[in-house]
């Protein structure tokens, strides 16, 4: 398919190429009505700016990209991403940058989005989240001339790309040790998406710490939704040896698990202890208040954006530990047999 040029748009709009250039570059020289008509036609015709022209001009888009390969509805209840994006925005605002956010159905669509953005020079750099083991996005972002990128994830998975991470393995070990010290011998984990790198890292740390303390451990993978969190909890509490403690991979699944325990007549924390990952206001709004692994997610997002600006301004890279989530015991954890 031939590339749409400003000459094509000018011919269709019945104006000069100069007028089209003024409209597309948001410069004075055309009326408001003409500008709107030209922009509408350019969109209808599928016009994209020339990457060569932008490269030659050295112009920046003053835009950073973030693609989420997730079901769109999950963003409505996962407080993590709302806080994380707020943190990114707080750093972008200091440089008058914008965030281009796109939600896509799969990682393959995400790869295509990166290629499209690079071809059209839509963004200056990207933040990559939900890194996988052997992630297919890494080769796209490490090839010569690729978009500058910062990966949110463990350095063992980033394969040389600049990355910002939290020490999930240490946080998981702390949680299992805490529960073991409190007398829990059967501990379960309601985990996230199996293919995500941070899920894998938490799973490995959980199993290693369970073995170290001579405990019984069970893992159930989910998609992070409260529905699957509830289903996994119900199965754990009604099939075989019942755990006396469950560690959930986010706050909404822990909240759902708390509801399932009440439904089954299992008292929390008397008969079941619960820990949530990603402390949020929801954790303190429940009764009893949820014990949780806490770190400043908004600051985390700002840290990621700051590292991306370093990449845009020069060759800076490396691996940057943001924090280790800290266990905040509240009303859903207690020693075994004390009540």
C-alpha positions as CSV (number, residue, x, y, z in Angstrom):
1,X,0.0,0.0,0.0
2,X,1.5,3.4,-1.1
3,X,2.4,5.8,1.7
4,X,0.0,8.7,2.1
5,X,1.8,12.0,1.7
6,X,0.8,15.6,2.5
7,X,0.4,16.1,-1.3
8,X,-2.4,13.5,-1.3
9,X,-4.1,15.2,1.7
10,X,-3.8,18.6,0.0
11,X,-5.3,17.3,-3.2
12,X,-8.2,15.7,-1.3
13,X,-8.8,18.8,0.9
14,X,-8.4,21.3,-2.0
15,X,-5.7,23.3,-0.2
16,X,-2.0,23.9,-0.7
17,X,0.7,21.5,0.7
18,X,1.8,24.4,2.9
19,X,-1.6,24.6,4.5
20,X,-1.5,20.9,5.2
21,X,1.9,21.2,6.7
22,X,0.8,24.0,9.0
23,X,-2.2,22.0,10.1
24,X,-0.4,18.8,10.8
25,X,2.4,20.5,12.7
26,X,-0.1,22.7,14.7
27,X,1.4,26.0,13.4
28,X,-0.4,29.2,12.6
29,X,-1.4,29.9,9.0
30,X,-4.7,28.2,8.6
31,X,-8.1,28.8,10.0
32,X,-9.5,26.6,12.9
33,X,-12.1,25.1,10.5
34,X,-9.5,24.3,7.8
35,X,-7.2,22.7,10.4
36,X,-9.9,20.5,11.7
37,X,-10.9,19.4,8.2
38,X,-7.3,18.6,7.3
39,X,-6.7,16.6,10.5
40,X,-9.9,14.7,9.9
41,X,-8.9,13.8,6.3
42,X,-5.4,12.8,7.4
43,X,-6.9,10.4,10.0
44,X,-9.3,8.9,7.5
45,X,-6.6,8.4,4.9
46,X,-4.3,6.7,7.4
47,X,-1.5,9.3,7.2
48,X,1.5,8.8,9.4
49,X,4.4,11.2,9.9
50,X,7.6,10.4,8.1
51,X,10.1,8.8,10.4
52,X,12.9,10.0,8.1
53,X,11.8,13.6,8.3
54,X,11.6,13.5,12.1
55,X,15.0,11.8,12.3
56,X,16.6,14.5,10.1
57,X,14.9,17.3,12.1
58,X,16.1,15.7,15.4
59,X,12.6,16.5,16.8
60,X,11.3,14.6,19.8
61,X,7.7,13.6,20.1
62,X,7.7,14.5,23.9
63,X,5.7,11.3,24.4
64,X,6.5,8.1,26.3
65,X,4.7,4.8,25.4
66,X,3.2,2.2,27.7
67,X,1.5,-0.9,26.3
68,X,-0.5,-3.2,28.6
69,X,-1.2,-6.7,27.1
70,X,-4.1,-7.4,29.5
71,X,-7.9,-7.6,29.5
72,X,-9.1,-4.0,29.7
73,X,-11.4,-4.7,32.6
74,X,-8.6,-5.7,34.9
75,X,-7.4,-2.1,35.0
76,X,-10.6,-1.2,36.7
77,X,-9.9,-3.1,39.9
78,X,-6.1,-3.5,40.0
79,X,-5.0,-0.5,42.0
80,X,-1.3,-1.3,41.3
81,X,-1.5,0.1,37.7
82,X,-3.5,3.1,38.7
83,X,-0.8,4.1,41.2
84,X,2.1,3.1,38.9
85,X,0.7,5.2,36.0
86,X,0.2,8.1,38.4
87,X,3.8,7.9,39.3
88,X,5.0,7.8,35.7
89,X,2.8,10.9,35.0
90,X,4.2,12.8,37.9
91,X,7.7,12.5,36.5
92,X,6.6,13.2,32.9
93,X,4.9,16.4,34.0
94,X,8.3,17.8,35.1
95,X,9.3,17.8,31.5
96,X,6.0,18.5,29.8
97,X,5.9,15.0,28.4
98,X,2.7,13.0,27.6
99,X,2.0,9.3,28.2
100,X,0.6,7.3,25.3
101,X,-1.2,4.3,26.9
102,X,-2.5,1.4,24.8
103,X,-4.3,-1.7,26.0
104,X,-4.0,-4.7,23.7
105,X,-5.2,-8.3,23.9
106,X,-1.9,-10.1,23.6
107,X,1.8,-9.8,23.7
108,X,1.9,-10.3,19.9
109,X,-0.2,-7.1,19.6
110,X,2.2,-5.4,21.9
111,X,5.2,-6.2,19.7
112,X,3.3,-4.9,16.6
113,X,2.5,-1.7,18.5
114,X,6.2,-1.1,19.3
115,X,7.1,-1.6,15.6
116,X,4.3,0.7,14.5
117,X,5.3,3.4,17.0
118,X,8.9,3.2,15.9
119,X,8.1,3.4,12.2
120,X,5.9,6.4,12.8
121,X,8.1,8.0,15.4
122,X,5.1,8.2,17.7
123,X,7.1,8.0,21.0
124,X,10.6,8.7,22.2
125,X,10.8,5.7,24.4
126,X,8.8,3.0,26.1
127,X,8.2,1.4,29.5
128,X,7.8,-2.4,29.3
129,X,5.9,-4.2,32.0
130,X,4.9,-7.7,32.9
131,X,8.1,-9.2,31.6
132,X,8.0,-12.9,30.7
133,X,10.6,-15.6,30.9
134,X,12.2,-15.7,27.4
135,X,10.2,-12.6,26.5
136,X,9.6,-12.1,22.8
137,X,9.6,-8.3,23.3
138,X,13.3,-8.3,24.3
139,X,14.7,-8.9,20.8
140,X,12.6,-6.1,19.4
141,X,13.8,-3.6,22.0
142,X,17.5,-4.7,21.9
143,X,18.1,-4.7,18.1
144,X,20.1,-1.8,16.6
145,X,18.1,1.5,16.4
146,X,15.3,0.2,18.7
147,X,13.2,2.5,20.8
148,X,14.9,3.4,24.1
149,X,13.2,1.2,26.8
150,X,13.1,0.6,30.5
151,X,11.9,-2.8,31.7
152,X,10.0,-3.1,34.9
153,X,11.3,-6.4,36.2
154,X,14.0,-8.5,37.6
155,X,17.5,-8.1,36.1
156,X,17.7,-11.9,35.5
157,X,14.9,-11.4,32.9
158,X,15.8,-8.0,31.3
159,X,18.8,-9.4,29.3
160,X,20.8,-6.2,29.3
161,X,18.0,-3.7,29.0
162,X,17.8,-0.9,31.5
163,X,15.5,-2.2,34.3
164,X,13.9,-1.1,37.5
165,X,12.8,-3.8,39.9
166,X,11.5,-4.7,43.3
167,X,13.0,-7.7,45.2
168,X,10.0,-10.0,45.1
169,X,12.0,-13.0,46.1
170,X,13.2,-11.5,49.3
171,X,9.6,-10.3,50.1
172,X,8.3,-13.8,49.5
173,X,10.9,-15.4,51.7
174,X,10.1,-12.9,54.5
175,X,6.4,-13.8,54.3
176,X,7.0,-17.5,54.5
177,X,9.4,-17.1,57.4
178,X,6.9,-14.9,59.3
179,X,4.2,-17.5,58.9
180,X,6.4,-20.4,59.8
181,X,7.6,-18.6,62.9
182,X,3.9,-18.1,63.8
183,X,3.5,-21.8,63.7
184,X,1.9,-22.3,60.3
185,X,2.9,-25.6,58.7
186,X,0.6,-25.7,55.7
187,X,0.8,-22.5,53.6
188,X,-0.7,-21.8,50.2
189,X,0.0,-19.3,47.5
190,X,-2.7,-17.9,45.2
191,X,-0.5,-16.7,42.4
192,X,-0.8,-14.5,39.4
193,X,-0.4,-15.3,35.7
194,X,2.0,-18.3,35.3
195,X,3.9,-16.8,32.4
196,X,4.8,-13.5,34.0
197,X,8.4,-13.2,35.2
198,X,7.6,-11.9,38.6
199,X,5.1,-14.7,39.2
200,X,7.9,-17.2,38.3
201,X,10.3,-15.5,40.7
202,X,7.8,-15.5,43.6
203,X,6.9,-19.1,42.9
204,X,10.5,-20.2,43.0
205,X,11.2,-18.3,46.2
206,X,8.0,-19.6,47.8
207,X,8.9,-23.3,47.1
208,X,12.5,-22.8,48.2
209,X,11.5,-21.3,51.5
210,X,8.7,-23.9,52.1
211,X,11.4,-26.6,51.6
212,X,13.9,-24.8,53.8
213,X,11.4,-24.7,56.7
214,X,10.0,-28.2,56.2
215,X,6.5,-26.9,55.4
216,X,3.7,-28.1,53.2
217,X,3.2,-25.6,50.3
218,X,0.6,-25.3,47.5
219,X,0.4,-22.9,44.6
220,X,-2.7,-22.0,42.5
221,X,-2.2,-19.8,39.5
222,X,-4.9,-17.3,38.5
223,X,-5.4,-14.2,36.2
224,X,-5.3,-11.8,39.1
225,X,-9.1,-11.3,39.0
226,X,-11.2,-11.5,42.2
227,X,-13.3,-14.2,40.5
228,X,-10.3,-16.5,40.1
229,X,-8.9,-15.5,43.4
230,X,-12.2,-16.6,45.1
231,X,-12.3,-19.9,43.1
232,X,-8.7,-20.8,44.0
233,X,-9.4,-20.0,47.7
234,X,-12.5,-22.1,47.8
235,X,-10.7,-25.0,46.3
236,X,-7.8,-24.7,48.8
237,X,-10.2,-24.5,51.8
238,X,-12.4,-27.4,50.7
239,X,-10.1,-30.0,49.1
240,X,-7.6,-32.1,51.0
241,X,-5.4,-30.7,53.8
242,X,-6.6,-27.2,54.5
243,X,-3.9,-24.5,54.7
244,X,-3.7,-22.4,57.8
245,X,-2.3,-19.4,55.8
246,X,-2.6,-18.1,52.2
247,X,-0.4,-15.5,50.4
248,X,-2.2,-13.8,47.6
249,X,-0.5,-12.1,44.6
250,X,-2.6,-8.9,44.8
251,X,-5.0,-7.1,47.1
252,X,-8.3,-7.8,45.3
253,X,-7.8,-11.6,45.3
254,X,-7.0,-11.4,49.0
255,X,-10.2,-9.5,49.6
256,X,-12.1,-12.1,47.6
257,X,-10.4,-14.8,49.7
258,X,-11.5,-13.1,52.9
259,X,-15.1,-13.3,51.6
260,X,-14.8,-17.0,50.8
261,X,-13.5,-17.8,54.2
262,X,-16.5,-16.0,55.8
263,X,-18.8,-17.9,53.4
264,X,-17.3,-21.2,54.6
265,X,-17.4,-20.2,58.3
266,X,-13.6,-20.2,58.6
267,X,-12.6,-17.4,61.0
268,X,-9.8,-15.0,60.0
269,X,-7.2,-14.9,61.6
270,X,-8.2,-17.5,64.2
271,X,-8.3,-20.4,61.7
272,X,-6.8,-18.8,58.6
273,X,-4.1,-16.1,58.1
274,X,-4.1,-14.1,54.9
275,X,-1.4,-11.9,53.4
276,X,-1.9,-9.7,50.3
277,X,0.7,-8.4,47.8
278,X,0.7,-4.7,46.8
279,X,-0.6,-2.9,49.9
280,X,-3.4,-0.5,49.0
281,X,-6.1,1.6,50.7
282,X,-8.4,-1.4,50.1
283,X,-6.2,-3.5,52.5
284,X,-7.0,-1.1,55.4
285,X,-10.7,-0.8,54.4
286,X,-11.5,-4.4,55.0
287,X,-12.5,-6.1,58.3
288,X,-10.3,-7.3,59.6
289,X,-7.6,-5.2,57.9
290,X,-5.5,-7.1,55.5
291,X,-1.9,-7.9,56.3
292,X,0.1,-6.9,53.2
293,X,3.4,-6.6,51.4
294,X,3.9,-2.9,51.0
295,X,6.0,-0.6,48.8
296,X,5.4,2.8,47.4
297,X,4.0,2.0,43.9
298,X,3.6,5.7,42.9
299,X,7.2,6.3,43.7
300,X,8.1,3.2,41.8
301,X,6.4,4.5,38.7
302,X,8.2,7.8,39.0
303,X,11.5,6.0,39.4
304,X,10.9,4.1,36.2
305,X,10.1,7.3,34.3
306,X,13.2,9.0,35.6
307,X,15.4,6.1,34.4
308,X,13.8,6.3,30.9
309,X,14.7,10.0,30.7
310,X,18.3,9.0,31.5
311,X,18.1,6.6,28.5
312,X,16.7,9.4,26.3
313,X,19.4,11.9,27.3
314,X,22.3,9.5,26.9
315,X,23.6,6.0,27.1
316,X,22.7,5.5,30.8
317,X,21.4,2.1,31.5
318,X,21.9,-0.6,34.1
319,X,19.8,-2.3,36.7
320,X,18.2,-0.3,39.5
321,X,16.6,-1.8,42.6
322,X,13.7,0.3,43.7
323,X,12.7,-1.4,46.9
324,X,11.9,-4.7,48.7
325,X,8.2,-4.9,49.7
326,X,7.9,-5.0,53.4
327,X,5.4,-7.1,55.3
328,X,2.8,-5.0,57.3
329,X,1.1,-7.4,59.7
330,X,-2.5,-6.3,60.4
331,X,-5.7,-8.1,61.4
332,X,-5.6,-11.1,59.1
333,X,-2.5,-12.8,60.4
334,X,-2.0,-14.5,63.8
335,X,0.0,-17.3,65.4
336,X,-1.5,-20.7,65.1
337,X,-3.6,-21.9,68.1
338,X,-3.5,-18.6,70.0
339,X,-7.2,-17.8,69.8
